[in-house]
């Protein structure tokens, strides 16, 4: 039995359309956003927008139990010279990234210390879930031309056996205006 090549081509094309309908969309997600003309000058700890927060040297025994913390150190992000007409408030959004433990929002270290992470806190000493949509950050009023966003960083024992060494981590942030 011979099958004409024309019939074979029609069958192949029909098969493509049938396969397409089998993967039809179940819904639509609309994404909205806004770009603002509001901008502020940014300084971390009265320096530039990029800075280093140095935690104090602590003994491993200060972190001898899992979930213990030590070396809480304040830092701030100063917003100044805020211009624009559409936004009245601002906050820092700490971005997800390679150093962020997604489940906890804590920062993993590339240093030689073991069993320890870095946790960020807002100005009320509540943990910030870095990378999460609802981080627990505090919104500040910038209608007066600026604001100071206050935070803390601290060592966090994620293991009962913390080993001595260096702690080195980083986190990116974005100033969000609303």
C-alpha positions, 0 to 999 in steps of 0.5 A, a space after each residue: 500500500 502506497 501512501 501519497 506524500 501529500 497525505 503524509 504532509 497533511 497528517 503531519 501538519 494536523 498533528 502539529 495543531 493537535 499538539 498545540 491545543 494540548 498545551 493550551 494556557 490555563 490562565 494569564 498573569 498580568 504584570 504591572 509596574 511603575 517607573 518614578 522620577 523620584 530619586 535620592 542620594 544614597 549613603 551607607 554609614 555616611 559613606 557611598 552607596 556601597 559600604 562595608 559593615 564590620 561586625 565585632 570579633 566574637 568568641 565561637 562560645 558566644 554562638 554555642 547554641 543553634 539560633 543564638 546571635 551575637 555581635 549586633 551592629 547598627 548601620 544605616 542608609 541615608 537618603 538625601 536630596 530626594 526629588 520628584 513629585 510622585 512618591 512620598 515614602 521609601 524603603 530598602 529592598 534587600 535583593 535575593 542572590 547567591 549568598 541568600 539562604 532562601 528559606 530563612 532570608 539569612 546570608 551565607 558566608 564565604 569566609 572560613 568560619 563554619 556554622 554561622 550566617 549573618 542576619 539583618 534586622 530592621 530598625 525595630 530589631 525584627 529579622 528581615 527576610 532577605 529576598 522575600 517579597 514581605 521582608 519586614 522592612 520599615 517604610 520611611 517618609 521622604 517628603 522632607 527631602 530625605 530619611 535615614 533607614 536604620 538596620 542591624 547586622 548580626 552573627 547567627 548560629 545556624 549550627 550548634 558547632 560554630 567554628 572559628 574563622 572569618 565571616 564574609 558575605 554580601 547583599 544587594 539592595 534597591 531603594 523602593 519608592 512609593 
